[in-house]
Amino acid sequence: MRPQHIMFLGLVLAAGLLLSFCLGSLWLNATDVAIINSLQMFSDMSIFGLFHVPIPNLNFFLVGMKALTTFNFAFFTGPMQLLQFIIIIVVVSGIMWGFFSTIIYLGMGLLNKL
């Protein structure tokens, strides 16, 4: 999956959250902030409190990608949940195709070196 696709999903998430907040007249709560923090590709690890080293953020794949692909917005209620289901099927199938093609490409590169 290309980084542009993940960035597009992040833009859709941000626009959907903004629209949900405007319709529901709510502000960011702790759950929303935790999801936004999980979208970072790298997190900081402190070494003895002296300096910080960036490490890959595993929550991006466990929490962040789930938030990007489920489209769990406040305006998808009632009959609009059918539209949400259709969007999820299209987007998740594209994401899975991107992951599988990347894994196959990496696997073929590793097999060629053997």
Biopython code that builds the backbone (N, CA, C, O; Angstrom):
import numpy as np
from Bio.PDB.StructureBuilder import StructureBuilder

atoms = [
    (1, "MET", "N", (0.845, -1.171, 0.000)),
    (1, "MET", "CA", (0.000, 0.000, 0.000)),
    (1, "MET", "C", (0.893, 1.237, 0.000)),
    (1, "MET", "O", (1.840, 1.339, 0.779)),
    (2, "ARG", "N", (0.581, 2.144, -0.860)),
    (2, "ARG", "CA", (1.376, 3.357, -0.974)),
    (2, "ARG", "C", (1.046, 4.314, 0.159)),
    (2, "ARG", "O", (-0.084, 4.312, 0.646)),
    (3, "PRO", "N", (1.995, 5.130, 0.592)),
    (3, "PRO", "CA", (1.736, 6.089, 1.667)),
    (3, "PRO", "C", (0.631, 7.085, 1.326)),
    (3, "PRO", "O", (-0.046, 7.595, 2.219)),
    (4, "GLN", "N", (0.450, 7.362, 0.033)),
    (4, "GLN", "CA", (-0.602, 8.300, -0.359)),
    (4, "GLN", "C", (-1.978, 7.749, -0.010)),
    (4, "GLN", "O", (-2.879, 8.517, 0.327)),
    (5, "HIS", "N", (-2.157, 6.430, -0.086)),
    (5, "HIS", "CA", (-3.448, 5.839, 0.254)),
    (5, "HIS", "C", (-3.731, 5.972, 1.745)),
    (5, "HIS", "O", (-4.858, 6.271, 2.139)),
    (6, "ILE", "N", (-2.714, 5.749, 2.575)),
    (6, "ILE", "CA", (-2.898, 5.899, 4.019)),
    (6, "ILE", "C", (-3.155, 7.359, 4.366)),
    (6, "ILE", "O", (-3.962, 7.655, 5.248)),
    (7, "MET", "N", (-2.475, 8.275, 3.677)),
    (7, "MET", "CA", (-2.713, 9.695, 3.924)),
    (7, "MET", "C", (-4.127, 10.086, 3.518)),
    (7, "MET", "O", (-4.752, 10.907, 4.188)),
    (8, "PHE", "N", (-4.643, 9.512, 2.430)),
    (8, "PHE", "CA", (-6.011, 9.795, 2.026)),
    (8, "PHE", "C", (-7.005, 9.288, 3.076)),
    (8, "PHE", "O", (-7.978, 9.972, 3.392)),
    (9, "LEU", "N", (-6.758, 8.088, 3.614)),
    (9, "LEU", "CA", (-7.638, 7.580, 4.664)),
    (9, "LEU", "C", (-7.577, 8.463, 5.903)),
    (9, "LEU", "O", (-8.592, 8.669, 6.568)),
    (10, "GLY", "N", (-6.395, 8.985, 6.219)),
    (10, "GLY", "CA", (-6.277, 9.914, 7.341)),
    (10, "GLY", "C", (-7.057, 11.192, 7.095)),
    (10, "GLY", "O", (-7.667, 11.734, 8.017)),
    (11, "LEU", "N", (-7.045, 11.681, 5.859)),
    (11, "LEU", "CA", (-7.821, 12.871, 5.520)),
    (11, "LEU", "C", (-9.318, 12.598, 5.642)),
    (11, "LEU", "O", (-10.064, 13.440, 6.142)),
    (12, "VAL", "N", (-9.754, 11.431, 5.190)),
    (12, "VAL", "CA", (-11.168, 11.067, 5.326)),
    (12, "VAL", "C", (-11.540, 10.962, 6.797)),
    (12, "VAL", "O", (-12.620, 11.403, 7.190)),
    (13, "LEU", "N", (-10.660, 10.379, 7.625)),
    (13, "LEU", "CA", (-10.922, 10.284, 9.056)),
    (13, "LEU", "C", (-11.041, 11.667, 9.679)),
    (13, "LEU", "O", (-11.960, 11.914, 10.459)),
    (14, "ALA", "N", (-10.125, 12.572, 9.346)),
    (14, "ALA", "CA", (-10.163, 13.915, 9.910)),
    (14, "ALA", "C", (-11.422, 14.666, 9.475)),
    (14, "ALA", "O", (-12.054, 15.338, 10.289)),
    (15, "ALA", "N", (-11.786, 14.555, 8.201)),
    (15, "ALA", "CA", (-12.986, 15.238, 7.710)),
    (15, "ALA", "C", (-14.243, 14.653, 8.349)),
    (15, "ALA", "O", (-15.153, 15.394, 8.722)),
    (16, "GLY", "N", (-14.297, 13.328, 8.477)),
    (16, "GLY", "CA", (-15.454, 12.700, 9.111)),
    (16, "GLY", "C", (-15.573, 13.055, 10.577)),
    (16, "GLY", "O", (-16.677, 13.283, 11.070)),
    (17, "LEU", "N", (-14.441, 13.108, 11.292)),
    (17, "LEU", "CA", (-14.486, 13.514, 12.698)),
    (17, "LEU", "C", (-14.928, 14.956, 12.838)),
    (17, "LEU", "O", (-15.718, 15.283, 13.724)),
    (18, "LEU", "N", (-14.425, 15.823, 11.968)),
    (18, "LEU", "CA", (-14.817, 17.233, 12.022)),
    (18, "LEU", "C", (-16.306, 17.390, 11.750)),
    (18, "LEU", "O", (-16.986, 18.157, 12.432)),
    (19, "LEU", "N", (-16.807, 16.676, 10.770)),
    (19, "LEU", "CA", (-18.233, 16.728, 10.466)),
    (19, "LEU", "C", (-19.064, 16.158, 11.607)),
    (19, "LEU", "O", (-20.120, 16.699, 11.935)),
    (20, "SER", "N", (-18.594, 15.065, 12.218)),
    (20, "SER", "CA", (-19.312, 14.481, 13.351)),
    (20, "SER", "C", (-19.348, 15.428, 14.537)),
    (20, "SER", "O", (-20.369, 15.552, 15.213)),
    (21, "PHE", "N", (-18.218, 16.102, 14.788)),
    (21, "PHE", "CA", (-18.180, 17.037, 15.903)),
    (21, "PHE", "C", (-19.084, 18.232, 15.665)),
    (21, "PHE", "O", (-19.721, 18.731, 16.592)),
    (22, "CYS", "N", (-19.142, 18.692, 14.416)),
    (22, "CYS", "CA", (-20.023, 19.828, 14.103)),
    (22, "CYS", "C", (-21.490, 19.434, 14.240)),
    (22, "CYS", "O", (-22.296, 20.203, 14.763)),
    (23, "LEU", "N", (-21.837, 18.237, 13.769)),
    (23, "LEU", "CA", (-23.227, 17.804, 13.862)),
    (23, "LEU", "C", (-23.631, 17.481, 15.297)),
    (23, "LEU", "O", (-24.768, 17.740, 15.693)),
    (24, "GLY", "N", (-22.723, 16.925, 16.068)),
    (24, "GLY", "CA", (-23.045, 16.532, 17.435)),
    (24, "GLY", "C", (-22.695, 17.575, 18.468)),
    (24, "GLY", "O", (-22.968, 17.382, 19.653)),
    (25, "SER", "N", (-22.095, 18.683, 18.050)),
    (25, "SER", "CA", (-21.625, 19.765, 18.921)),
    (25, "SER", "C", (-20.795, 19.216, 20.082)),
    (25, "SER", "O", (-21.025, 19.558, 21.242)),
    (26, "LEU", "N", (-19.830, 18.364, 19.751)),
    (26, "LEU", "CA", (-18.934, 17.775, 20.735)),
    (26, "LEU", "C", (-17.502, 18.216, 20.458)),
    (26, "LEU", "O", (-17.207, 18.748, 19.388)),
    (27, "TRP", "N", (-16.624, 17.997, 21.413)),
    (27, "TRP", "CA", (-15.215, 18.273, 21.242)),
    (27, "TRP", "C", (-14.437, 16.973, 21.382)),
    (27, "TRP", "O", (-15.017, 15.925, 21.667)),
    (28, "LEU", "N", (-13.152, 17.038, 21.187)),
    (28, "LEU", "CA", (-12.314, 15.848, 21.301)),
    (28, "LEU", "C", (-12.330, 15.327, 22.735)),
    (28, "LEU", "O", (-12.163, 16.091, 23.685)),
    (29, "ASN", "N", (-12.531, 14.031, 22.879)),
    (29, "ASN", "CA", (-12.429, 13.423, 24.200)),
    (29, "ASN", "C", (-11.173, 12.557, 24.243)),
    (29, "ASN", "O", (-10.411, 12.525, 23.277)),
    (30, "ALA", "N", (-10.954, 11.859, 25.345)),
    (30, "ALA", "CA", (-9.717, 11.083, 25.523)),
    (30, "ALA", "C", (-9.607, 9.953, 24.500)),
    (30, "ALA", "O", (-8.505, 9.631, 24.057)),
    (31, "THR", "N", (-10.731, 9.350, 24.121)),
    (31, "THR", "CA", (-10.696, 8.259, 23.147)),
    (31, "THR", "C", (-10.243, 8.765, 21.781)),
    (31, "THR", "O", (-9.425, 8.125, 21.118)),
    (32, "ASP", "N", (-10.773, 9.912, 21.360)),
    (32, "ASP", "CA", (-10.381, 10.476, 20.064)),
    (32, "ASP", "C", (-8.912, 10.872, 20.048)),
    (32, "ASP", "O", (-8.225, 10.661, 19.049)),
    (33, "VAL", "N", (-8.425, 11.439, 21.139)),
    (33, "VAL", "CA", (-7.013, 11.819, 21.213)),
    (33, "VAL", "C", (-6.125, 10.584, 21.169)),
    (33, "VAL", "O", (-5.064, 10.617, 20.546)),
    (34, "ALA", "N", (-6.534, 9.494, 21.814)),
    (34, "ALA", "CA", (-5.752, 8.253, 21.784)),
    (34, "ALA", "C", (-5.701, 7.676, 20.366)),
    (34, "ALA", "O", (-4.667, 7.157, 19.947)),
    (35, "ILE", "N", (-6.807, 7.763, 19.630)),
    (35, "ILE", "CA", (-6.818, 7.275, 18.243)),
    (35, "ILE", "C", (-5.912, 8.125, 17.373)),
    (35, "ILE", "O", (-5.171, 7.594, 16.546)),
    (36, "ILE", "N", (-5.960, 9.430, 17.548)),
    (36, "ILE", "CA", (-5.115, 10.311, 16.742)),
    (36, "ILE", "C", (-3.638, 10.074, 17.066)),
    (36, "ILE", "O", (-2.795, 10.103, 16.169)),
    (37, "ASN", "N", (-3.319, 9.840, 18.345)),
    (37, "ASN", "CA", (-1.929, 9.536, 18.715)),
    (37, "ASN", "C", (-1.476, 8.195, 18.155)),
    (37, "ASN", "O", (-0.287, 8.007, 17.896)),
    (38, "SER", "N", (-2.399, 7.260, 17.963)),
    (38, "SER", "CA", (-2.012, 5.955, 17.421)),
    (38, "SER", "C", (-1.747, 6.020, 15.921)),
    (38, "SER", "O", (-1.206, 5.068, 15.358)),
    (39, "LEU", "N", (-2.106, 7.100, 15.268)),
    (39, "LEU", "CA", (-1.868, 7.236, 13.828)),
    (39, "LEU", "C", (-0.442, 7.657, 13.495)),
    (39, "LEU", "O", (-0.075, 7.730, 12.322)),
    (40, "GLN", "N", (0.357, 7.932, 14.511)),
    (40, "GLN", "CA", (1.752, 8.266, 14.261)),
    (40, "GLN", "C", (2.509, 7.001, 13.889)),
    (40, "GLN", "O", (2.321, 5.959, 14.518)),
    (41, "MET", "N", (3.351, 7.080, 12.887)),
    (41, "MET", "CA", (4.121, 5.907, 12.461)),
    (41, "MET", "C", (5.230, 5.572, 13.449)),
    (41, "MET", "O", (5.590, 4.406, 13.606)),
    (42, "PHE", "N", (5.774, 6.586, 14.116)),
    (42, "PHE", "CA", (6.856, 6.365, 15.071)),
    (42, "PHE", "C", (6.473, 6.974, 16.410)),
    (42, "PHE", "O", (5.773, 7.985, 16.459)),
    (43, "SER", "N", (6.929, 6.364, 17.488)),
    (43, "SER", "CA", (6.756, 6.913, 18.824)),
    (43, "SER", "C", (8.141, 7.072, 19.450)),
    (43, "SER", "O", (9.121, 6.503, 18.968)),
    (44, "ASP", "N", (8.209, 7.842, 20.517)),
    (44, "ASP", "CA", (9.491, 8.101, 21.168)),
    (44, "ASP", "C", (9.723, 7.118, 22.300)),
    (44, "ASP", "O", (8.806, 6.781, 23.050)),
    (45, "MET", "N", (10.959, 6.667, 22.411)),
    (45, "MET", "CA", (11.371, 5.843, 23.540)),
    (45, "MET", "C", (12.485, 6.594, 24.253)),
    (45, "MET", "O", (13.494, 6.955, 23.646)),
    (46, "SER", "N", (12.295, 6.823, 25.536)),
    (46, "SER", "CA", (13.285, 7.546, 26.313)),
    (46, "SER", "C", (14.340, 6.567, 26.837)),
    (46, "SER", "O", (14.006, 5.522, 27.394)),
    (47, "ILE", "N", (15.592, 6.912, 26.655)),
    (47, "ILE", "CA", (16.691, 6.088, 27.141)),
    (47, "ILE", "C", (17.323, 6.807, 28.324)),
    (47, "ILE", "O", (18.006, 7.820, 28.172)),
    (48, "PHE", "N", (17.074, 6.254, 29.508)),
    (48, "PHE", "CA", (17.574, 6.782, 30.779)),
    (48, "PHE", "C", (17.197, 8.236, 30.997)),
    (48, "PHE", "O", (17.860, 8.927, 31.770)),
    (49, "GLY", "N", (16.162, 8.717, 30.346)),
    (49, "GLY", "CA", (15.733, 10.098, 30.495)),
    (49, "GLY", "C", (16.698, 11.100, 29.893)),
    (49, "GLY", "O", (16.540, 12.304, 30.093)),
    (50, "LEU", "N", (17.692, 10.627, 29.161)),
    (50, "LEU", "CA", (18.687, 11.534, 28.590)),
    (50, "LEU", "C", (18.340, 11.967, 27.173)),
    (50, "LEU", "O", (18.459, 13.144, 26.832)),
    (51, "PHE", "N", (17.904, 11.004, 26.338)),
    (51, "PHE", "CA", (17.544, 11.346, 24.968)),
    (51, "PHE", "C", (16.456, 10.396, 24.496)),
    (51, "PHE", "O", (16.207, 9.350, 25.096)),
    (52, "HIS", "N", (15.823, 10.788, 23.415)),
    (52, "HIS", "CA", (14.705, 10.027, 22.868)),
    (52, "HIS", "C", (15.099, 9.417, 21.528)),
    (52, "HIS", "O", (15.796, 10.033, 20.722)),
    (53, "VAL", "N", (14.634, 8.189, 21.316)),
    (53, "VAL", "CA", (14.908, 7.470, 20.073)),
    (53, "VAL", "C", (13.565, 7.104, 19.439)),
    (53, "VAL", "O", (12.694, 6.558, 20.117)),
    (54, "PRO", "N", (13.386, 7.395, 18.152)),
    (54, "PRO", "CA", (12.126, 6.996, 17.508)),
    (54, "PRO", "C", (12.091, 5.482, 17.265)),
    (54, "PRO", "O", (13.057, 4.892, 16.781)),
    (55, "ILE", "N", (10.959, 4.874, 17.611)),
    (55, "ILE", "CA", (10.755, 3.450, 17.362)),
    (55, "ILE", "C", (9.440, 3.289, 16.613)),
    (55, "ILE", "O", (8.556, 4.134, 16.753)),
    (56, "PRO", "N", (9.282, 2.228, 15.821)),
    (56, "PRO", "CA", (8.014, 2.021, 15.109)),
    (56, "PRO", "C", (6.852, 1.872, 16.092)),
    (56, "PRO", "O", (6.969, 1.196, 17.114)),
    (57, "ASN", "N", (5.749, 2.503, 15.770)),
    (57, "ASN", "CA", (4.565, 2.480, 16.615)),
    (57, "ASN", "C", (3.684, 1.306, 16.204)),
    (57, "ASN", "O", (3.064, 1.341, 15.141)),
    (58, "LEU", "N", (3.623, 0.266, 17.034)),
    (58, "LEU", "CA", (2.801, -0.901, 16.714)),
    (58, "LEU", "C", (1.314, -0.606, 16.834)),
    (58, "LEU", "O", (0.500, -1.302, 16.227)),
    (59, "ASN", "N", (0.942, 0.422, 17.613)),
    (59, "ASN", "CA", (-0.471, 0.787, 17.719)),
    (59, "ASN", "C", (-1.021, 1.312, 16.404)),
    (59, "ASN", "O", (-2.236, 1.344, 16.212)),
    (60, "PHE", "N", (-0.139, 1.726, 15.491)),
    (60, "PHE", "CA", (-0.616, 2.187, 14.189)),
    (60, "PHE", "C", (-1.349, 1.073, 13.463)),
    (60, "PHE", "O", (-2.397, 1.309, 12.861)),
    (61, "PHE", "N", (-0.809, -0.142, 13.513)),
    (61, "PHE", "CA", (-1.443, -1.260, 12.820)),
    (61, "PHE", "C", (-2.585, -1.856, 13.628)),
    (61, "PHE", "O", (-3.545, -2.362, 13.047)),
    (62, "LEU", "N", (-2.505, -1.809, 14.949)),
    (62, "LEU", "CA", (-3.529, -2.433, 15.784)),
    (62, "LEU", "C", (-4.730, -1.523, 16.011)),
    (62, "LEU", "O", (-5.870, -1.984, 15.962)),
    (63, "VAL", "N", (-4.493, -0.252, 16.256)),
    (63, "VAL", "CA", (-5.567, 0.686, 16.587)),
    (63, "VAL", "C", (-5.805, 1.683, 15.461)),
    (63, "VAL", "O", (-6.947, 1.944, 15.081)),
    (64, "GLY", "N", (-4.716, 2.241, 14.928)),
    (64, "GLY", "CA", (-4.836, 3.297, 13.925)),
    (64, "GLY", "C", (-5.479, 2.852, 12.631)),
    (64, "GLY", "O", (-6.388, 3.517, 12.134)),
    (65, "MET", "N", (-5.024, 1.728, 12.067)),
    (65, "MET", "CA", (-5.609, 1.256, 10.812)),
    (65, "MET", "C", (-7.058, 0.828, 10.997)),
    (65, "MET", "O", (-7.862, 0.960, 10.074)),
    (66, "LYS", "N", (-7.403, 0.319, 12.173)),
    (66, "LYS", "CA", (-8.801, -0.019, 12.450)),
    (66, "LYS", "C", (-9.660, 1.241, 12.450)),
    (66, "LYS", "O", (-10.766, 1.246, 11.909)),
    (67, "ALA", "N", (-9.146, 2.310, 13.060)),
    (67, "ALA", "CA", (-9.900, 3.563, 13.091)),
    (67, "ALA", "C", (-10.027, 4.168, 11.701)),
    (67, "ALA", "O", (-11.047, 4.776, 11.379)),
    (68, "LEU", "N", (-8.985, 4.003, 10.866)),
    (68, "LEU", "CA", (-9.038, 4.562, 9.517)),
    (68, "LEU", "C", (-10.005, 3.807, 8.612)),
    (68, "LEU", "O", (-10.583, 4.394, 7.697)),
    (69, "THR", "N", (-10.185, 2.519, 8.856)),
    (69, "THR", "CA", (-10.969, 1.712, 7.929)),
    (69, "THR", "C", (-12.395, 1.432, 8.370)),
    (69, "THR", "O", (-13.189, 0.964, 7.554)),
    (70, "THR", "N", (-12.760, 1.692, 9.617)),
    (70, "THR", "CA", (-14.123, 1.373, 10.048)),
    (70, "THR", "C", (-15.114, 2.506, 9.813)),
    (70, "THR", "O", (-16.322, 2.268, 9.792)),
    (71, "PHE", "N", (-14.634, 3.720, 9.636)),
    (71, "PHE", "CA", (-15.518, 4.871, 9.389)),
    (71, "PHE", "C", (-16.629, 4.941, 10.445)),
    (71, "PHE", "O", (-17.806, 5.037, 10.098)),
    (72, "ASN", "N", (-16.266, 4.893, 11.699)),
    (72, "ASN", "CA", (-17.218, 4.905, 12.802)),
    (72, "ASN", "C", (-17.538, 6.352, 13.182)),
    (72, "ASN", "O", (-17.059, 6.861, 14.195)),
    (73, "PHE", "N", (-18.348, 6.997, 12.362)),
    (73, "PHE", "CA", (-18.704, 8.390, 12.582)),
    (73, "PHE", "C", (-20.133, 8.487, 13.101)),
    (73, "PHE", "O", (-20.928, 7.562, 12.934)),
    (74, "ALA", "N", (-20.454, 9.616, 13.731)),
    (74, "ALA", "CA", (-21.764, 9.782, 14.360)),
    (74, "ALA", "C", (-22.899, 9.871, 13.341)),
    (74, "ALA", "O", (-24.038, 9.537, 13.667)),
    (75, "PHE", "N", (-22.615, 10.311, 12.128)),
    (75, "PHE", "CA", (-23.693, 10.479, 11.154)),
    (75, "PHE", "C", (-24.042, 9.192, 10.423)),
    (75, "PHE", "O", (-24.978, 9.186, 9.623)),
    (76, "PHE", "N", (-23.320, 8.098, 10.670)),
    (76, "PHE", "CA", (-23.677, 6.803, 10.093)),
    (76, "PHE", "C", (-24.591, 6.055, 11.063)),
    (76, "PHE", "O", (-24.174, 5.084, 11.695)),
    (77, "THR", "N", (-25.825, 6.506, 11.174)),
    (77, "THR", "CA", (-26.806, 5.844, 12.033)),
    (77, "THR", "C", (-28.046, 5.522, 11.205)),
    (77, "THR", "O", (-28.318, 6.171, 10.195)),
    (78, "GLY", "N", (-28.775, 4.534, 11.637)),
    (78, "GLY", "CA", (-30.003, 4.162, 10.949)),
    (78, "GLY", "C", (-29.736, 3.611, 9.564)),
    (78, "GLY", "O", (-28.890, 2.732, 9.398)),
    (79, "PRO", "N", (-30.455, 4.122, 8.554)),
    (79, "PRO", "CA", (-30.269, 3.600, 7.195)),
    (79, "PRO", "C", (-28.921, 3.960, 6.581)),
    (79, "PRO", "O", (-28.518, 3.347, 5.592)),
    (80, "MET", "N", (-28.213, 4.941, 7.144)),
    (80, "MET", "CA", (-26.895, 5.318, 6.626)),
    (80, "MET", "C", (-25.827, 4.268, 6.931)),
    (80, "MET", "O", (-24.730, 4.323, 6.376)),
    (81, "GLN", "N", (-26.141, 3.308, 7.815)),
    (81, "GLN", "CA", (-25.167, 2.257, 8.119)),
    (81, "GLN", "C", (-24.929, 1.357, 6.912)),
    (81, "GLN", "O", (-23.864, 0.750, 6.799)),
    (82, "LEU", "N", (-25.898, 1.263, 6.014)),
    (82, "LEU", "CA", (-25.691, 0.496, 4.782)),
    (82, "LEU", "C", (-24.605, 1.145, 3.926)),
    (82, "LEU", "O", (-23.768, 0.447, 3.354)),
    (83, "LEU", "N", (-24.615, 2.479, 3.836)),
    (83, "LEU", "CA", (-23.562, 3.191, 3.109)),
    (83, "LEU", "C", (-22.207, 2.971, 3.780)),
    (83, "LEU", "O", (-21.201, 2.783, 3.096)),
    (84, "GLN", "N", (-22.174, 2.995, 5.108)),
    (84, "GLN", "CA", (-20.941, 2.736, 5.837)),
    (84, "GLN", "C", (-20.417, 1.334, 5.524)),
    (84, "GLN", "O", (-19.216, 1.157, 5.319)),
    (85, "PHE", "N", (-21.294, 0.349, 5.485)),
    (85, "PHE", "CA", (-20.895, -1.029, 5.200)),
    (85, "PHE", "C", (-20.320, -1.151, 3.792)),
    (85, "PHE", "O", (-19.325, -1.847, 3.590)),
    (86, "ILE", "N", (-20.933, -0.487, 2.824)),
    (86, "ILE", "CA", (-20.439, -0.536, 1.446)),
    (86, "ILE", "C", (-19.065, 0.128, 1.344)),
    (86, "ILE", "O", (-18.174, -0.393, 0.672)),
    (87, "ILE", "N", (-18.890, 1.263, 2.002)),
    (87, "ILE", "CA", (-17.598, 1.954, 1.978)),
    (87, "ILE", "C", (-16.526, 1.089, 2.637)),
    (87, "ILE", "O", (-15.398, 1.016, 2.151)),
    (88, "ILE", "N", (-16.881, 0.434, 3.746)),
    (88, "ILE", "CA", (-15.913, -0.417, 4.442)),
    (88, "ILE", "C", (-15.472, -1.561, 3.540)),
    (88, "ILE", "O", (-14.284, -1.881, 3.485)),
    (89, "ILE", "N", (-16.409, -2.180, 2.835)),
    (89, "ILE", "CA", (-16.045, -3.298, 1.951)),
    (89, "ILE", "C", (-15.066, -2.838, 0.871)),
    (89, "ILE", "O", (-14.080, -3.524, 0.600)),
    (90, "VAL", "N", (-15.325, -1.698, 0.262)),
    (90, "VAL", "CA", (-14.458, -1.206, -0.817)),
    (90, "VAL", "C", (-13.078, -0.833, -0.280)),
    (90, "VAL", "O", (-12.061, -1.229, -0.851)),
    (91, "VAL", "N", (-13.038, -0.080, 0.806)),
    (91, "VAL", "CA", (-11.762, 0.411, 1.324)),
    (91, "VAL", "C", (-10.927, -0.728, 1.913)),
    (91, "VAL", "O", (-9.727, -0.812, 1.654)),
    (92, "VAL", "N", (-11.547, -1.595, 2.697)),
    (92, "VAL", "CA", (-10.793, -2.677, 3.326)),
    (92, "VAL", "C", (-10.269, -3.660, 2.279)),
    (92, "VAL", "O", (-9.167, -4.186, 2.434)),
    (93, "SER", "N", (-11.026, -3.913, 1.231)),
    (93, "SER", "CA", (-10.510, -4.808, 0.182)),
    (93, "SER", "C", (-9.308, -4.175, -0.516)),
    (93, "SER", "O", (-8.357, -4.883, -0.848)),
    (94, "GLY", "N", (-9.325, -2.881, -0.742)),
    (94, "GLY", "CA", (-8.164, -2.204, -1.327)),
    (94, "GLY", "C", (-6.957, -2.231, -0.406)),
    (94, "GLY", "O", (-5.828, -2.410, -0.864)),
    (95, "ILE", "N", (-7.186, -2.057, 0.881)),
    (95, "ILE", "CA", (-6.088, -2.091, 1.848)),
    (95, "ILE", "C", (-5.496, -3.495, 1.930)),
    (95, "ILE", "O", (-4.276, -3.652, 1.963)),
    (96, "MET", "N", (-6.342, -4.502, 1.961)),
    (96, "MET", "CA", (-5.842, -5.876, 2.027)),
    (96, "MET", "C", (-5.061, -6.218, 0.756)),
    (96, "MET", "O", (-4.039, -6.900, 0.832)),
    (97, "TRP", "N", (-5.519, -5.762, -0.401)),
    (97, "TRP", "CA", (-4.783, -5.991, -1.642)),
    (97, "TRP", "C", (-3.411, -5.325, -1.574)),
    (97, "TRP", "O", (-2.417, -5.905, -2.009)),
    (98, "GLY", "N", (-3.356, -4.112, -1.032)),
    (98, "GLY", "CA", (-2.076, -3.428, -0.877)),
    (98, "GLY", "C", (-1.138, -4.158, 0.062)),
    (98, "GLY", "O", (0.051, -4.286, -0.229)),
    (99, "PHE", "N", (-1.657, -4.642, 1.191)),
    (99, "PHE", "CA", (-0.819, -5.390, 2.130)),
    (99, "PHE", "C", (-0.319, -6.686, 1.506)),
    (99, "PHE", "O", (0.864, -7.008, 1.620)),
    (100, "PHE", "N", (-1.200, -7.435, 0.847)),
    (100, "PHE", "CA", (-0.791, -8.700, 0.247)),
    (100, "PHE", "C", (0.224, -8.505, -0.869)),
    (100, "PHE", "O", (1.191, -9.260, -0.971)),
    (101, "SER", "N", (0.010, -7.500, -1.704)),
    (101, "SER", "CA", (0.968, -7.271, -2.787)),
    (101, "SER", "C", (2.318, -6.821, -2.239)),
    (101, "SER", "O", (3.356, -7.181, -2.795)),
    (102, "THR", "N", (2.323, -6.046, -1.167)),
    (102, "THR", "CA", (3.583, -5.640, -0.545)),
    (102, "THR", "C", (4.301, -6.838, 0.066)),
    (102, "THR", "O", (5.516, -6.973, -0.080)),
    (103, "ILE", "N", (3.564, -7.703, 0.745)),
    (103, "ILE", "CA", (4.159, -8.895, 1.354)),
    (103, "ILE", "C", (4.716, -9.822, 0.270)),
    (103, "ILE", "O", (5.806, -10.371, 0.434)),
    (104, "ILE", "N", (3.990, -10.003, -0.824)),
    (104, "ILE", "CA", (4.478, -10.845, -1.915)),
    (104, "ILE", "C", (5.735, -10.246, -2.540)),
    (104, "ILE", "O", (6.682, -10.972, -2.840)),
    (105, "TYR", "N", (5.753, -8.936, -2.737)),
    (105, "TYR", "CA", (6.923, -8.261, -3.302)),
    (105, "TYR", "C", (8.134, -8.433, -2.390)),
    (105, "TYR", "O", (9.233, -8.722, -2.865)),
    (106, "LEU", "N", (7.937, -8.253, -1.071)),
    (106, "LEU", "CA", (9.044, -8.426, -0.139)),
    (106, "LEU", "C", (9.500, -9.882, -0.082)),
    (106, "LEU", "O", (10.698, -10.154, -0.003)),
    (107, "GLY", "N", (8.556, -10.815, -0.122)),
    (107, "GLY", "CA", (8.904, -12.230, -0.100)),
    (107, "GLY", "C", (9.698, -12.633, -1.327)),
    (107, "GLY", "O", (10.660, -13.393, -1.213)),
    (108, "MET", "N", (9.319, -12.145, -2.494)),
    (108, "MET", "CA", (10.054, -12.467, -3.718)),
    (108, "MET", "C", (11.460, -11.851, -3.679)),
    (108, "MET", "O", (12.413, -12.446, -4.182)),
    (109, "GLY", "N", (11.583, -10.674, -3.089)),
    (109, "GLY", "CA", (12.912, -10.070, -2.957)),
    (109, "GLY", "C", (13.814, -10.872, -2.042)),
    (109, "GLY", "O", (15.010, -11.010, -2.299)),
    (110, "LEU", "N", (13.227, -11.412, -0.952)),
    (110, "LEU", "CA", (14.018, -12.233, -0.043)),
    (110, "LEU", "C", (14.380, -13.580, -0.670)),
    (110, "LEU", "O", (15.484, -14.081, -0.459)),
    (111, "LEU", "N", (13.462, -14.169, -1.439)),
    (111, "LEU", "CA", (13.748, -15.462, -2.065)),
    (111, "LEU", "C", (14.805, -15.344, -3.164)),
    (111, "LEU", "O", (15.567, -16.281, -3.399)),
    (112, "ASN", "N", (14.849, -14.201, -3.831)),
    (112, "ASN", "CA", (15.858, -14.015, -4.877)),
    (112, "ASN", "C", (17.271, -13.936, -4.296)),
    (112, "ASN", "O", (18.243, -14.254, -4.982)),
    (113, "LYS", "N", (17.385, -13.517, -3.046)),
    (113, "LYS", "CA", (18.704, -13.402, -2.423)),
    (113, "LYS", "C", (19.217, -14.740, -1.907)),
    (113, "LYS", "O", (20.401, -14.870, -1.597)),
    (114, "LEU", "N", (18.334, -15.741, -1.810)),
    (114, "LEU", "CA", (18.788, -17.048, -1.326)),
    (114, "LEU", "C", (19.428, -17.854, -2.368)),
    (114, "LEU", "O", (19.858, -18.976, -2.102)),
]
sb = StructureBuilder()
sb.init_structure("model")
sb.init_model(0)
sb.init_chain("A")
sb.init_seg("    ")
for serial, (resi, resn, name, xyz) in enumerate(atoms, 1):
    if name == "N":
        sb.init_residue(resn, " ", resi, " ")
    sb.init_atom(name, np.array(xyz, "f"), 0.0, 1.0, " ", f" {name:<3s}", serial, name[0])
structure = sb.get_structure()
